[in-house]
Amino acid sequence: MALETSADSPAPLRQISTLIGQYVGRLGAVWVEAEVASLNRRPGKCFLVLRDLRATLSIRATCHVSILDAAPAPVTPGARVIVHAKPTFYEPSGELSLEIREIRPAGEGELLAQLERRKQLLAAEGLFDARLKKPLPLLPRAVGLVTGRDSDAEKDVLQNARLRWPGVQFVVRHALVQGADSARAVITALRELEAGGAVEVIVIARGGGSIESLLPFSDEALVRAVHSCSLPVVSAIGHEADSPILDLVADVRASTPTDAAKRIVPDVREELAGVTAMRGRAAHAVRRLLEHEAAGLAHLRSRPVLAAPHVIVDRERMLVVDTRDRARRALDHRLGREQDQVGSHLARVRALSPLATLERGYAVAQRPDGSVITALDQVPEEFGIRLSDGSVAVRTLSTKEIPHA
C-alpha cells in the first residue's frame, strides 16, 4: 500500500529508507549487462563499479573473490560483462548496490574466454610442449611463405630477409588470411609447401588486426595442421601484442613479419664479421701455440743434454774405456797369478817325474813287457834299462843281493 503523507503529517526519512529497502529486498536476482568502470580487489572480497554501456549511469557492486576467479576470462577495468546479481539497499547511507553471484565476459571478453578454453584443451593434449619444437635450419636452401596476396606482411618478410641474406630463395603461397575460409586456405598452402620438398622452413605471416580478424589463426584445424607438419613453422601474425593460438603451436613465434625475416636467415654482414673475428682468433691461437712450442724447444735446447750432447757420449765412452782397462788389468793379474801357479805345479811335477830322476843319473830296469823291476827275484835273463835319453838292452850275467843299511 502507498504511504499516506502530507505537509502536516510527513514521514520520517528513516521510514522512507526502510520502505525502499523492503521494496528492493523483494526483487529477485537479475542478469545485468554493463562495463566494469573500476575494480578493487581485497582479501576475500571485490568492489566494482559497473557503468551502463550507453548512459552515464553507474552503480556499485560487490562479490566474493572466488566468483571473480571463476570467470571464464580475466575481468579487468573496461571489460564488458554480464553479471547475475541481486539488488541491495543500504539504509544508513541510502545507497543502492548489486551483490554479484556470477560474472561472465560479454562481447570481446566472451570471445577471449572461448579462445582460452580452446587453448587449455589443446595444451592438455601436449600440442604446445616445448620438447616438440623443431629447430630452424641455419641457412635454409628455400623458405616457404604463406601470406595474403600483395600484403604488407609479404613485402616485409621478403625485403628484410633479402637485405639480411641476398641469396635466400622463397616459395610463396598466397592464401586468404581473413574471413571464414582463411583457415582452410592456409592449411592447403601449408600442406602444398610441405609436400613440395623444396623448402626447409615455412613462415605463416599476416599483418595486425582486431581479435575477430585474427580468429582464423586460432582455428583448431589449423593448429593441428601446424603441429603435424614435418617442417619447422614460424608464426608471424599481427603485432607484438597479438597472440593467436598459432603462436603457441608454431616452432618459433615471431612478434612481427619483420621479426620473422630476422629469424629465418642470418645477417650476411654479421656472419662475415663473425668469420673474420674467428679467423683472427684462430690466427692468434696458432701464433700463441707456435710461440709456446718455440719457447719449449728453446728451453729443451738450453738443457746441457741438448746444448752439448757429446758430453754424455764422452762420459759413457770414458766409462767404457775405464771398465775395459780395469777388466784387462784384472785379467792380466789373474792370468799372471794362474801362470805362476801353473809354473809351481809344473816344477813340482817335474821334480816328481821319473825322467827328472833319470836325468840325475838314475836308471830304471824294465822287463820286456815294460813293467819295472824292483827286486832281484824279478830280474829276467834279458831286460832293458831306461835312461834319460833312451834305453839299453842287457843280458843278466849274475845277481848280488845288497842288504839294507
C-alpha positions as CSV (number, residue, x, y, z in Angstrom):
1,M,0.0,0.0,0.0
2,A,1.1,3.5,-0.7
3,L,2.3,5.5,2.2
4,E,-0.1,8.4,3.1
5,T,1.7,11.6,3.9
6,S,1.0,15.3,3.9
7,A,2.7,18.5,4.6
8,D,1.2,18.5,8.1
9,S,2.0,14.7,8.6
10,P,5.3,14.0,6.8
11,A,7.0,10.5,7.1
12,P,10.5,10.3,8.7
13,L,13.4,9.8,6.3
14,R,14.3,6.6,8.1
15,Q,10.8,5.2,7.4
16,I,11.2,6.0,3.7
17,S,14.6,4.4,3.7
18,T,13.2,1.3,5.4
19,L,10.3,1.1,2.9
20,I,12.8,1.4,-0.1
21,G,14.9,-1.3,1.4
22,Q,11.9,-3.6,1.8
23,Y,10.9,-3.0,-1.8
24,V,14.3,-3.6,-3.1
25,G,14.6,-6.7,-0.9
26,R,11.6,-8.2,-2.6
27,L,13.3,-8.0,-6.0
28,G,15.0,-11.3,-7.2
29,A,18.3,-11.7,-8.8
30,V,18.6,-10.2,-12.3
31,W,21.0,-10.5,-15.2
32,V,22.7,-7.2,-16.0
33,E,25.0,-6.2,-18.9
34,A,27.4,-3.4,-18.1
35,E,31.0,-2.2,-18.4
36,V,33.5,-2.5,-15.5
37,A,34.4,1.1,-14.7
38,S,36.7,0.1,-11.8
39,L,37.7,-2.9,-9.8
40,N,39.2,-3.0,-6.3
41,R,40.3,-6.5,-5.2
42,R,40.7,-7.0,-1.4
43,P,41.3,-10.2,0.6
44,G,38.1,-12.2,0.3
45,K,36.0,-9.6,-1.4
46,C,36.0,-7.4,-4.6
47,F,34.4,-4.0,-5.0
48,L,33.4,-3.0,-8.5
49,V,31.7,0.0,-10.2
50,L,29.5,-1.0,-13.1
51,R,28.7,1.5,-15.8
52,D,25.9,1.5,-18.3
53,L,27.0,0.8,-21.9
54,R,25.3,4.0,-23.3
55,A,24.2,6.2,-20.4
56,T,26.4,7.8,-17.7
57,L,24.7,5.8,-15.0
58,S,26.9,3.7,-12.7
59,I,26.2,1.6,-9.7
60,R,28.4,-0.1,-7.1
61,A,28.7,-3.9,-6.9
62,T,30.4,-6.4,-4.7
63,C,31.3,-10.1,-5.0
64,H,33.5,-12.7,-3.4
65,V,36.9,-13.2,-4.9
66,S,36.1,-16.8,-5.8
67,I,33.3,-15.5,-8.1
68,L,35.8,-13.2,-9.9
69,D,38.4,-16.0,-10.2
70,A,35.8,-18.4,-11.6
71,A,35.1,-16.1,-14.5
72,P,35.9,-17.7,-17.9
73,A,38.1,-14.8,-18.8
74,P,40.0,-12.3,-16.7
75,V,37.8,-9.4,-15.6
76,T,39.6,-6.0,-15.9
77,P,38.5,-2.4,-15.9
78,G,36.9,-1.6,-19.3
79,A,35.7,-5.1,-20.0
80,R,32.1,-5.8,-20.9
81,V,30.5,-8.3,-18.6
82,I,27.1,-9.9,-17.9
83,V,26.5,-10.4,-14.2
84,H,23.9,-12.3,-12.3
85,A,23.3,-10.1,-9.2
86,K,20.7,-9.3,-6.5
87,P,20.0,-5.6,-5.8
88,T,20.5,-4.5,-2.2
89,F,19.8,-1.2,-0.5
90,Y,22.0,0.0,2.4
91,E,19.6,2.0,4.6
92,P,22.2,4.0,6.7
93,S,23.6,5.7,3.6
94,G,20.7,5.2,1.2
95,E,22.9,3.5,-1.3
96,L,21.8,1.0,-3.9
97,S,24.3,-1.7,-4.9
98,L,24.4,-5.1,-6.6
99,E,25.5,-8.4,-4.9
100,I,27.1,-10.3,-7.8
101,R,26.6,-14.1,-7.8
102,E,28.0,-14.9,-11.2
103,I,30.0,-13.0,-13.8
104,R,30.6,-13.7,-17.5
105,P,32.5,-11.8,-20.1
106,A,30.5,-10.3,-22.9
107,G,31.4,-9.3,-26.5
108,E,35.2,-9.4,-26.9
109,G,35.6,-10.9,-23.5
110,E,33.4,-13.8,-24.4
111,L,35.5,-14.4,-27.5
112,L,38.6,-14.3,-25.4
113,A,37.1,-16.8,-23.0
114,Q,36.3,-19.2,-25.8
115,L,39.9,-18.9,-27.1
116,E,41.2,-19.5,-23.6
117,R,39.1,-22.7,-23.2
118,R,40.3,-23.9,-26.6
119,K,43.9,-23.1,-25.6
120,Q,43.6,-25.1,-22.4
121,L,42.2,-28.1,-24.2
122,L,45.0,-28.1,-26.8
123,A,47.6,-27.6,-24.2
124,A,46.3,-30.6,-22.2
125,E,46.9,-32.7,-25.3
126,G,50.5,-31.6,-25.4
127,L,50.4,-29.6,-28.6
128,F,52.4,-26.8,-27.1
129,D,55.1,-28.9,-25.5
130,A,58.4,-27.2,-25.9
131,R,60.2,-30.6,-26.4
132,L,58.3,-31.0,-29.7
133,K,59.6,-27.7,-31.2
134,K,61.8,-28.3,-34.2
135,P,64.9,-26.1,-34.6
136,L,65.3,-23.8,-37.6
137,P,68.0,-24.5,-40.2
138,L,71.0,-22.2,-40.0
139,L,70.7,-21.3,-43.7
140,P,67.7,-22.8,-45.5
141,R,68.1,-23.5,-49.2
142,A,64.5,-22.2,-49.7
143,V,61.8,-20.7,-47.4
144,G,58.1,-21.3,-47.8
145,L,55.9,-18.2,-47.2
146,V,52.1,-18.4,-46.6
147,T,50.6,-14.9,-46.6
148,G,48.0,-12.7,-48.3
149,R,48.4,-11.6,-51.9
150,D,50.2,-8.2,-52.2
151,S,50.1,-7.8,-48.4
152,D,52.4,-5.7,-46.3
153,A,53.4,-8.8,-44.4
154,E,54.7,-10.4,-47.6
155,K,56.7,-7.4,-48.5
156,D,58.2,-7.1,-45.0
157,V,59.3,-10.8,-45.0
158,L,60.8,-10.8,-48.5
159,Q,62.5,-7.4,-48.3
160,N,64.0,-7.9,-44.8
161,A,65.1,-11.4,-45.5
162,R,66.9,-10.5,-48.7
163,L,68.5,-7.5,-47.0
164,R,70.0,-9.9,-44.5
165,W,70.9,-12.7,-46.9
166,P,70.6,-11.7,-50.6
167,G,70.8,-15.2,-51.9
168,V,67.7,-16.5,-49.9
169,Q,65.1,-18.3,-52.1
170,F,61.3,-18.0,-51.3
171,V,58.4,-20.2,-52.4
172,V,55.3,-18.1,-51.8
173,R,51.8,-19.4,-51.5
174,H,49.1,-16.8,-51.4
175,A,46.0,-17.6,-49.2
176,L,43.1,-15.8,-47.6
177,V,44.2,-14.5,-44.3
178,Q,40.8,-13.1,-43.1
179,G,37.3,-14.5,-43.1
180,A,35.6,-17.8,-42.6
181,D,37.6,-19.7,-45.3
182,S,41.0,-18.3,-44.4
183,A,42.0,-21.2,-42.1
184,R,41.2,-23.8,-44.7
185,A,43.2,-21.8,-47.3
186,V,46.2,-21.5,-45.0
187,I,46.1,-25.3,-44.3
188,T,46.0,-26.0,-48.0
189,A,49.0,-23.7,-48.7
190,L,50.9,-25.2,-45.7
191,R,50.4,-28.8,-47.0
192,E,51.4,-27.9,-50.5
193,L,54.7,-26.4,-49.3
194,E,55.4,-29.4,-47.1
195,A,54.7,-31.9,-49.9
196,G,56.7,-30.0,-52.5
197,G,60.0,-30.9,-50.8
198,A,61.7,-27.6,-52.0
199,V,61.6,-25.7,-48.7
200,E,63.2,-26.3,-45.3
201,V,61.1,-23.9,-43.2
202,I,57.6,-22.4,-43.6
203,V,56.6,-18.9,-42.4
204,I,52.9,-18.0,-41.9
205,A,52.6,-14.2,-41.9
206,R,49.8,-11.7,-41.6
207,G,49.6,-8.0,-40.5
208,G,47.9,-6.8,-37.4
209,G,44.1,-6.6,-36.8
210,S,41.3,-7.0,-34.3
211,I,40.7,-10.1,-32.4
212,E,37.9,-11.1,-34.7
213,S,40.1,-10.7,-37.8
214,L,42.8,-12.9,-36.3
215,L,40.4,-15.7,-35.3
216,P,41.3,-17.9,-38.2
217,F,44.8,-18.3,-36.8
218,S,43.3,-19.7,-33.6
219,D,41.3,-22.3,-35.6
220,E,41.7,-25.8,-34.2
221,A,42.2,-27.4,-37.6
222,L,45.0,-25.0,-38.5
223,V,46.7,-25.5,-35.1
224,R,46.6,-29.3,-35.5
225,A,47.9,-29.0,-39.1
226,V,50.9,-26.9,-37.9
227,H,51.5,-29.4,-35.1
228,S,51.7,-32.3,-37.5
229,C,53.8,-30.5,-40.1
230,S,57.2,-32.2,-40.6
231,L,58.9,-28.9,-41.3
232,P,59.6,-26.2,-38.8
233,V,56.9,-23.5,-38.9
234,V,57.4,-19.8,-37.9
235,S,54.3,-17.9,-36.8
236,A,54.3,-14.1,-37.7
237,I,50.8,-13.0,-37.0
238,G,49.9,-9.4,-36.2
239,H,51.8,-7.1,-33.9
240,E,53.8,-8.0,-30.8
241,A,50.7,-7.7,-28.6
242,D,48.7,-10.1,-30.7
243,S,48.8,-13.7,-29.6
244,P,46.7,-16.2,-31.6
245,I,46.9,-19.9,-30.7
246,L,49.1,-20.5,-33.8
247,D,51.9,-18.7,-31.9
248,L,51.8,-21.4,-29.2
249,V,51.9,-24.4,-31.5
250,A,54.5,-23.0,-34.0
251,D,58.1,-24.0,-33.6
252,V,59.1,-20.3,-33.5
253,R,56.9,-17.3,-32.7
254,A,57.9,-14.0,-34.3
255,S,56.5,-10.9,-32.9
256,T,56.0,-9.3,-36.4
257,P,56.6,-10.4,-40.1
258,T,59.8,-8.3,-39.9
259,D,61.0,-10.3,-36.9
260,A,60.2,-13.5,-38.8
261,A,62.6,-12.4,-41.6
262,K,65.4,-11.9,-39.0
263,R,64.8,-15.3,-37.5
264,I,64.8,-17.5,-40.7
265,V,68.0,-16.3,-42.2
266,P,71.3,-15.0,-40.7
267,D,72.6,-11.5,-41.4
268,V,75.4,-11.8,-44.0
269,R,77.2,-8.8,-42.5
270,E,77.2,-10.3,-39.1
271,E,78.3,-13.7,-40.4
272,L,81.2,-12.2,-42.4
273,A,82.2,-10.2,-39.3
274,G,81.9,-13.4,-37.3
275,V,84.1,-15.3,-39.8
276,T,86.6,-12.5,-39.7
277,A,86.7,-12.5,-36.0
278,M,87.0,-16.3,-35.9
279,R,89.9,-16.2,-38.4
280,G,91.6,-13.5,-36.2
281,R,91.1,-15.7,-33.1
282,A,92.3,-18.8,-34.9
283,A,95.4,-17.0,-36.2
284,H,96.1,-15.6,-32.7
285,A,95.7,-19.1,-31.3
286,V,98.1,-20.6,-33.8
287,R,100.6,-17.9,-33.1
288,R,100.3,-18.5,-29.4
289,L,100.7,-22.2,-30.0
290,L,103.8,-21.7,-32.2
291,E,105.3,-19.3,-29.7
292,H,104.6,-21.7,-26.8
293,E,106.2,-24.6,-28.8
294,A,109.2,-22.5,-29.8
295,A,109.7,-21.5,-26.2
296,G,109.5,-25.1,-25.2
297,L,112.1,-26.1,-27.8
298,A,114.4,-23.3,-26.7
299,H,114.0,-24.5,-23.1
300,L,114.9,-28.0,-24.2
301,R,117.8,-26.8,-26.3
302,S,119.2,-24.9,-23.4
303,R,119.5,-28.0,-21.3
304,P,123.0,-29.5,-21.0
305,V,122.0,-32.7,-22.6
306,L,121.0,-31.0,-25.8
307,A,123.3,-28.0,-25.6
308,A,126.4,-30.4,-25.6
309,P,125.0,-33.9,-26.4
310,H,128.6,-35.3,-27.0
311,V,129.3,-34.8,-23.2
312,I,127.1,-37.8,-22.4
313,V,128.8,-39.8,-25.1
314,D,132.2,-38.8,-23.9
315,R,131.3,-39.6,-20.3
316,E,129.9,-43.0,-21.3
317,R,132.9,-43.7,-23.6
318,M,135.3,-42.9,-20.8
319,L,133.3,-45.2,-18.5
320,V,133.5,-48.0,-21.1
321,V,137.3,-47.4,-21.6
322,D,137.9,-47.4,-17.8
323,T,135.8,-50.5,-17.4
324,R,137.7,-52.2,-20.2
325,D,141.1,-51.2,-18.7
326,R,140.1,-52.5,-15.3
327,A,138.9,-55.7,-16.9
328,R,142.2,-56.1,-18.8
329,R,144.3,-55.4,-15.7
330,A,142.2,-57.8,-13.7
331,L,142.5,-60.4,-16.4
332,D,146.3,-59.9,-16.7
333,H,146.6,-60.1,-13.0
334,R,144.6,-63.3,-12.9
335,L,146.5,-64.8,-15.8
336,G,149.8,-63.9,-14.2
337,R,148.8,-65.5,-10.9
338,E,147.5,-68.6,-12.6
339,Q,150.7,-68.8,-14.7
340,D,152.7,-68.7,-11.5
341,Q,150.6,-71.4,-10.1
342,V,151.0,-73.5,-13.2
343,G,154.8,-73.0,-13.1
344,S,154.9,-74.0,-9.5
345,H,152.8,-77.1,-10.2
346,L,154.9,-77.8,-13.3
347,A,158.1,-77.6,-11.3
348,R,156.6,-79.8,-8.6
349,V,155.5,-82.3,-11.2
350,R,158.9,-82.1,-12.9
351,A,160.6,-82.7,-9.6
352,L,158.5,-85.8,-9.1
353,S,158.8,-87.0,-12.6
354,P,160.9,-90.3,-13.2
355,L,162.5,-88.6,-16.2
356,A,164.0,-85.9,-13.9
357,T,165.2,-88.7,-11.7
358,L,166.9,-90.3,-14.6
359,E,168.5,-87.0,-15.6
360,R,170.2,-87.0,-12.2
361,G,171.9,-90.3,-13.1
362,Y,169.4,-92.9,-12.2
363,A,168.1,-95.6,-14.5
364,V,165.0,-97.9,-14.5
365,A,165.2,-101.6,-15.2
366,Q,162.2,-102.9,-17.1
367,R,161.0,-106.3,-18.3
368,P,160.3,-106.8,-21.9
369,D,156.6,-106.0,-21.2
370,G,157.6,-102.6,-19.8
371,S,157.0,-103.4,-16.1
372,V,159.6,-102.0,-13.6
373,I,162.0,-104.5,-11.9
374,T,162.2,-103.7,-8.2
375,A,163.7,-106.9,-6.7
376,L,166.4,-109.5,-7.6
377,D,163.9,-112.2,-8.0
378,Q,162.2,-110.2,-10.8
379,V,165.2,-109.9,-13.0
380,P,164.8,-112.0,-16.2
381,E,167.7,-113.2,-18.4
382,E,167.2,-110.3,-20.7
383,F,165.7,-106.9,-19.8
384,G,166.0,-103.2,-20.7
385,I,167.4,-100.2,-18.8
386,R,165.7,-96.9,-19.3
387,L,168.0,-93.9,-19.3
388,S,167.1,-90.2,-19.6
389,D,167.7,-90.0,-23.3
390,G,167.0,-93.6,-24.3
391,S,167.1,-97.3,-23.3
392,V,169.7,-100.2,-23.3
393,A,169.1,-103.9,-23.8
394,V,171.2,-106.0,-21.4
395,R,171.7,-109.7,-20.5
396,T,172.0,-111.0,-16.9
397,L,175.3,-112.4,-16.1
398,S,175.0,-112.6,-12.3
399,T,172.9,-111.0,-9.5
400,K,174.1,-109.9,-6.0
401,E,171.9,-109.1,-3.1
402,I,172.8,-106.0,-1.0
403,P,171.1,-105.8,2.4
404,H,169.5,-102.6,3.6
405,A,171.6,-100.4,5.9
